[in-house]
């Protein structure tokens, strides 16, 4: 299924909920994300995906409508080509953040304490048969 579509977001949430390593790594985590995929490469539009995360569970994931606001605690944004590297496990999301390939709005220290959980969020994408742009 196509990356960052409503169907993909739903499958991603299910994959997170089926990932026992994520449940363990994020058992303490409280904080929703909006992932912003900025146009680059073959993607010609910006996509905002909300992912609800609470104590090791995905409480819901969906693509936000254009202009739709969210009260997510964190916004993690970067160009599509960098997201592609993360999903192909060529770039760690936290290392990408530190290298300036992604931007974060929210409590950086909290995110830095969750590096294992971040890796497991990436690992959760690998069980989805993803078609890229």
C-alpha positions in Angstrom: 0.0 0.0 0.0 1.1 3.6 -0.7 3.2 5.2 2.0 1.4 7.9 4.2 -2.1 7.2 2.9 -5.1 6.6 5.3 -4.8 2.9 4.8 -1.0 3.0 5.5 -1.6 5.0 8.7 -4.1 2.4 9.9 -1.7 -0.5 9.1 1.1 1.4 10.9 -0.9 1.8 14.1 -1.8 -2.0 14.0 1.9 -2.8 13.4 3.0 -0.7 16.4 0.4 -2.4 18.6 1.7 -5.8 17.4 5.3 -4.9 18.2 6.2 -6.3 21.7 9.6 -4.6 21.7 8.0 -1.2 21.2 5.5 -1.9 24.0 8.4 -2.6 26.4 10.6 0.3 25.2 7.7 2.8 25.3 5.8 1.6 28.4 6.4 5.0 30.1 5.8 7.1 27.0 3.0 9.7 26.8 3.0 12.0 23.8 1.3 12.1 20.4 3.2 12.9 17.2 2.5 14.6 14.0 4.9 13.4 11.3 5.3 16.0 8.5 6.6 14.6 5.2 7.8 17.5 3.2 7.8 17.4 -0.6 11.0 16.2 -2.2 12.1 13.6 -4.7 8.9 12.0 -6.1 6.5 13.5 -3.5 5.0 16.8 -4.7 2.9 17.7 -1.7 3.2 17.9 2.1 1.6 15.1 4.2 0.8 15.4 7.9 0.2 12.1 9.7 -1.0 12.0 13.3 0.1 9.1 15.5 -1.3 8.7 19.0 1.1 7.0 21.4 0.4 6.2 25.0 2.2 3.7 27.3 3.4 1.5 24.5 0.2 1.6 22.5 -0.8 3.3 19.3 -4.2 4.9 20.1 -4.8 5.9 16.5 -3.1 7.1 13.3 -4.5 9.1 10.5 -3.6 11.5 7.7 -4.6 15.0 8.7 -6.6 17.1 6.2 -4.9 20.1 4.7 -4.9 22.9 7.2 -6.2 20.7 10.0 -4.6 21.4 13.4 -3.6 18.9 16.0 -2.8 19.1 19.7 0.0 16.6 19.4 2.9 17.1 21.9 5.5 16.6 19.2 5.9 17.5 15.5 8.7 15.6 13.7 9.3 17.0 10.2 11.6 16.4 7.3 11.9 16.0 3.5 10.4 12.8 1.9 13.8 11.6 0.8 15.0 11.6 4.4 11.8 9.7 5.5 12.6 7.2 2.8 16.0 6.6 4.2 14.5 6.1 7.7 11.9 3.6 6.4 14.6 1.7 4.5 16.7 1.7 7.7 19.5 3.7 6.1 19.1 6.5 8.6 18.2 6.4 12.3 15.5 9.0 13.1 17.3 10.3 16.2 20.7 10.5 14.4 18.8 12.2 11.5 17.4 14.7 14.0 20.8 15.5 15.5 22.3 15.9 12.0 19.7 18.4 11.0 17.9 16.1 8.5 14.7 16.4 10.6 13.2 19.0 12.8 11.5 18.5 16.1 8.9 20.7 17.9 8.5 19.5 21.5 10.6 18.4 24.4 13.9 17.2 22.9 15.1 15.7 26.2 12.0 13.5 26.4 12.6 12.2 22.8 16.3 11.6 23.5 15.3 9.3 26.4 13.2 7.2 24.0 15.8 6.2 21.4 14.9 2.5 21.6 11.2 3.3 21.2 12.0 5.4 18.2 13.9 2.5 16.6 11.0 0.2 17.2 8.6 2.7 15.6 10.8 2.4 12.5 10.9 -1.4 12.8 7.1 -1.4 12.9 7.1 0.0 9.4 9.0 -2.9 8.0 6.0 -5.3 8.4 3.9 -3.1 6.1 4.1 -3.9 2.3 4.9 -0.3 1.4 4.8 1.3 -2.0 6.8 4.5 -2.2 6.1 7.6 -4.4 
